[in-house]
Amino acid sequence: MLDFKTWQHLIFPPACRICGDIFTAKPTSQQHITTECCAHCFKHIRIFDRHTCHRCGVPLAASLSPGPCGSCLQHAPAQQQTQSLYVYHGAVREALLAWKLQGQSAGLDWLLESAAKHLRTIFHPDDLLIPVPMPLPRMRRSGLHHSADLCLKIAALTGCATDWQILRRTGNHTRQSALQGKARQRNLRKAFSLANDYPNRLKAQQGKGQVWVIDDILTTGATLRHACQAMLPIKQDVFAFSLARVNHNQQE
């Protein structure tokens, strides 16, 4: 006789939270991962390299980590540290695009929930999370402030505070994804500024923890670099975090 869980699996078969494919085989207790993420997606999830430049987060040889890298020795970014969780590739890319373009957050939520323990080693409940701001017209069109939504999800897992109004976007610049190289840097000059009431907002929100600027995807680092640069007037160390980062050295 079939037990309840078997009947449940037959009538309501679980689906992968990233690609949506239905599982055809009943998962065993030792295969809990398959009840949330299919084997194909799980195989194509990459954790970002732990050997990086502490300041900007670019991958380094183990012998050179934690840096600083040559670029930071010449022109160090405003942030004291940059961390990224996943490589923007494969199932991670698929989950983030589904969230950003279609408003489907199941894959993103699973990626965060799976990394909850590690996130709690990065963020302390006294920390303040500040999302990289979106241009207001683009936010109105999409109906979602992606970095702010990401901050709320991380805050729910770690107990951090978050405030999306401290850092503002000025103007309506070209989307970074449409630009390459130095054009990304030029596009972001004077793109960010602090709100006029930022001292009061910081005082109201912040405990004794660190201030983090949060973005969903880091490609060249230009956006986080300029956003953190705009935070300098708070006269406190600022840290940067992205959920995923493009690894330009990765072999397909």
C-alpha positions as CSV (number, residue, x, y, z in Angstrom):
1,M,0.0,0.0,0.0
2,L,1.3,3.4,-0.9
3,D,1.9,5.8,2.0
4,F,0.6,9.4,2.1
5,K,3.8,11.0,0.8
6,T,3.9,8.7,-2.2
7,W,0.3,9.6,-3.0
8,Q,1.0,13.2,-2.6
9,H,4.0,12.9,-4.9
10,L,1.8,11.2,-7.5
11,I,-1.1,13.7,-7.4
12,F,0.9,16.8,-6.8
13,P,4.4,16.1,-8.2
14,P,7.0,18.6,-7.1
15,A,8.7,20.9,-9.6
16,C,12.1,22.5,-9.7
17,R,11.9,26.0,-8.3
18,I,14.4,27.2,-10.9
19,C,13.4,25.7,-14.2
20,G,9.9,24.5,-13.3
21,D,10.4,21.0,-14.6
22,I,8.3,18.3,-12.9
23,F,10.2,15.6,-11.0
24,T,9.5,12.2,-12.4
25,A,11.1,10.1,-9.7
26,K,10.1,10.1,-6.0
27,P,12.8,11.7,-3.9
28,T,14.3,9.8,-1.0
29,S,15.0,11.2,2.4
30,Q,18.7,11.4,1.4
31,Q,17.8,13.4,-1.7
32,H,16.1,16.4,-0.1
33,I,17.8,18.7,-2.6
34,T,15.8,17.1,-5.4
35,T,12.5,18.2,-3.8
36,E,13.5,21.8,-4.5
37,C,16.0,21.9,-7.4
38,C,16.4,19.4,-10.2
39,A,19.7,17.6,-10.7
40,H,20.3,19.5,-14.0
41,C,19.9,23.0,-12.4
42,F,21.9,22.0,-9.3
43,K,24.7,20.7,-11.4
44,H,25.0,24.2,-13.1
45,I,25.1,26.3,-9.9
46,R,28.5,27.7,-9.1
47,I,29.6,29.3,-5.9
48,F,31.8,32.3,-6.5
49,D,35.5,31.8,-5.9
50,R,36.5,32.3,-2.3
51,H,40.0,33.4,-3.4
52,T,39.4,37.0,-4.2
53,C,40.7,40.5,-3.7
54,H,39.2,41.5,-0.4
55,R,38.6,45.1,-1.6
56,C,37.0,44.7,-5.1
57,G,36.1,41.0,-5.1
58,V,37.8,39.9,-8.3
59,P,39.1,36.3,-8.3
60,L,42.8,35.9,-7.5
61,A,45.2,33.0,-7.3
62,A,45.1,31.4,-3.9
63,S,48.6,32.6,-3.2
64,L,47.6,36.2,-3.8
65,S,44.4,36.2,-2.0
66,P,43.1,38.4,-0.2
67,G,45.1,40.9,-2.2
68,P,44.9,43.8,-2.8
69,C,44.9,43.2,-6.6
70,G,46.9,45.4,-8.9
71,S,43.9,47.5,-9.8
72,C,43.1,48.3,-6.1
73,L,46.7,49.2,-5.5
74,Q,46.4,51.9,-8.1
75,H,42.8,53.0,-7.6
76,A,41.1,51.4,-4.6
77,P,37.3,51.5,-4.6
78,A,35.3,53.3,-1.9
79,Q,34.1,50.1,-0.4
80,Q,36.2,48.3,2.2
81,Q,35.2,44.8,1.0
82,T,33.2,43.2,-1.9
83,Q,31.5,39.9,-1.6
84,S,29.5,37.8,-4.1
85,L,27.7,34.6,-3.5
86,Y,27.1,32.9,-6.8
87,V,28.6,32.9,-10.3
88,Y,26.2,34.5,-12.7
89,H,25.9,31.5,-14.9
90,G,23.6,28.6,-15.7
91,A,20.8,28.0,-13.2
92,V,21.7,31.1,-11.2
93,R,21.4,33.3,-14.3
94,E,18.1,31.6,-15.2
95,A,16.6,32.2,-11.7
96,L,17.7,35.9,-11.7
97,L,16.3,36.6,-15.2
98,A,13.0,35.0,-14.3
99,W,12.8,37.3,-11.2
100,K,13.9,40.4,-13.0
101,L,12.1,40.0,-16.3
102,Q,9.0,38.0,-15.4
103,G,8.5,38.7,-11.7
104,Q,8.9,35.0,-10.8
105,S,11.0,34.8,-7.6
106,A,10.8,31.0,-6.7
107,G,14.3,30.3,-8.0
108,L,15.8,33.4,-6.3
109,D,14.1,32.5,-3.0
110,W,15.5,29.0,-3.2
111,L,19.0,30.3,-3.9
112,L,18.8,32.6,-0.8
113,E,17.2,30.0,1.4
114,S,19.9,27.5,0.5
115,A,22.6,30.0,1.4
116,A,20.9,31.3,4.6
117,K,23.5,29.8,6.9
118,H,26.4,31.4,4.9
119,L,24.5,34.8,4.7
120,R,24.4,34.9,8.4
121,T,28.1,34.7,8.5
122,I,28.4,37.7,6.2
123,F,25.6,39.9,7.7
124,H,25.0,40.7,11.4
125,P,21.6,41.7,12.7
126,D,23.0,45.1,13.5
127,D,24.0,45.7,9.9
128,L,22.2,48.1,7.5
129,L,21.5,47.0,3.9
130,I,21.2,49.8,1.3
131,P,20.1,48.7,-2.2
132,V,21.6,50.2,-5.3
133,P,18.8,52.5,-6.5
134,M,16.9,52.2,-9.7
135,P,15.9,55.2,-11.9
136,L,12.3,56.1,-10.9
137,P,10.9,55.7,-14.5
138,R,12.4,52.2,-14.8
139,M,11.1,51.2,-11.4
140,R,7.6,52.4,-12.4
141,R,7.7,50.4,-15.6
142,S,8.8,47.2,-13.9
143,G,6.8,47.6,-10.8
144,L,9.7,46.3,-8.7
145,H,12.8,47.8,-7.2
146,H,15.0,44.6,-7.6
147,S,17.9,45.5,-5.3
148,A,15.4,46.7,-2.6
149,D,13.4,43.5,-2.9
150,L,16.7,41.5,-2.6
151,C,17.6,43.5,0.6
152,L,14.2,42.7,2.1
153,K,14.7,39.0,1.4
154,I,18.2,39.0,2.9
155,A,17.0,41.0,5.9
156,A,14.3,38.4,6.5
157,L,16.9,35.7,6.7
158,T,19.5,37.6,8.7
159,G,17.6,40.1,10.8
160,C,19.3,43.1,9.3
161,A,17.7,46.5,8.8
162,T,17.2,47.9,5.3
163,D,16.5,51.4,3.9
164,W,16.0,52.0,0.2
165,Q,15.6,55.8,0.4
166,I,19.1,56.7,1.8
167,L,20.8,56.4,-1.6
168,R,19.1,57.9,-4.6
169,R,19.5,57.7,-8.4
170,T,19.9,60.9,-10.2
171,G,18.7,61.3,-13.7
172,N,17.7,58.4,-16.1
173,H,20.9,57.0,-17.4
174,T,21.3,54.3,-20.0
175,R,20.9,50.8,-18.7
176,Q,24.3,49.3,-17.8
177,S,23.5,46.1,-19.5
178,A,23.5,48.0,-22.8
179,L,27.0,49.3,-22.4
180,Q,30.5,47.9,-22.3
181,G,33.8,48.6,-20.5
182,K,34.6,52.3,-20.0
183,A,31.2,53.4,-21.2
184,R,29.8,51.8,-18.0
185,Q,32.0,54.0,-15.9
186,R,31.1,57.2,-17.8
187,N,27.4,56.4,-17.6
188,L,27.5,56.2,-13.8
189,R,29.3,59.5,-13.1
190,K,27.1,61.5,-10.8
191,A,24.4,58.8,-11.1
192,F,24.0,58.4,-7.3
193,S,23.6,60.8,-4.4
194,L,22.5,60.7,-0.7
195,A,19.1,61.8,0.3
196,N,19.0,65.2,2.0
197,D,17.8,63.5,5.2
198,Y,20.3,60.7,5.2
199,P,21.8,61.6,8.6
200,N,18.4,61.2,10.2
201,R,17.6,58.0,8.3
202,L,21.0,56.5,9.2
203,K,20.5,57.4,12.9
204,A,17.0,55.9,12.9
205,Q,18.0,52.6,11.2
206,Q,21.5,51.8,12.1
207,G,22.8,50.0,15.1
208,K,26.5,49.3,15.7
209,G,26.9,47.2,12.6
210,Q,28.3,47.6,9.1
211,V,26.7,49.5,6.2
212,W,26.3,47.4,3.1
213,V,25.4,48.5,-0.4
214,I,23.6,45.6,-2.1
215,D,23.1,44.8,-5.8
216,D,21.7,41.7,-7.5
217,I,24.3,41.2,-10.3
218,L,27.8,42.5,-10.5
219,T,29.3,42.5,-14.0
220,T,32.3,44.9,-14.1
221,G,31.8,46.4,-10.6
222,A,31.2,49.9,-11.9
223,T,27.7,50.2,-10.4
224,L,28.7,49.2,-6.9
225,R,31.9,51.2,-7.1
226,H,30.0,54.4,-7.9
227,A,27.2,53.7,-5.5
228,C,29.7,53.2,-2.7
229,Q,31.6,56.3,-3.7
230,A,28.4,58.3,-3.2
231,M,28.2,56.9,0.4
232,L,31.5,58.6,1.4
233,P,29.9,61.6,3.1
234,I,28.5,59.2,5.9
235,K,32.1,59.0,7.1
236,Q,31.8,55.3,7.9
237,D,33.3,52.2,6.2
238,V,31.0,50.9,3.5
239,F,30.9,47.3,2.3
240,A,29.5,45.9,-1.0
241,F,27.6,42.7,-1.8
242,S,26.1,41.1,-4.9
243,L,24.1,38.0,-5.0
244,A,25.8,36.9,-8.3
245,R,28.8,38.1,-10.2
246,V,30.1,37.5,-13.7
247,N,33.3,35.5,-13.6
248,H,35.2,36.7,-16.7
249,N,37.9,34.0,-16.1
250,Q,35.5,31.1,-16.0
251,Q,35.7,28.4,-18.6
252,E,32.4,27.2,-20.0
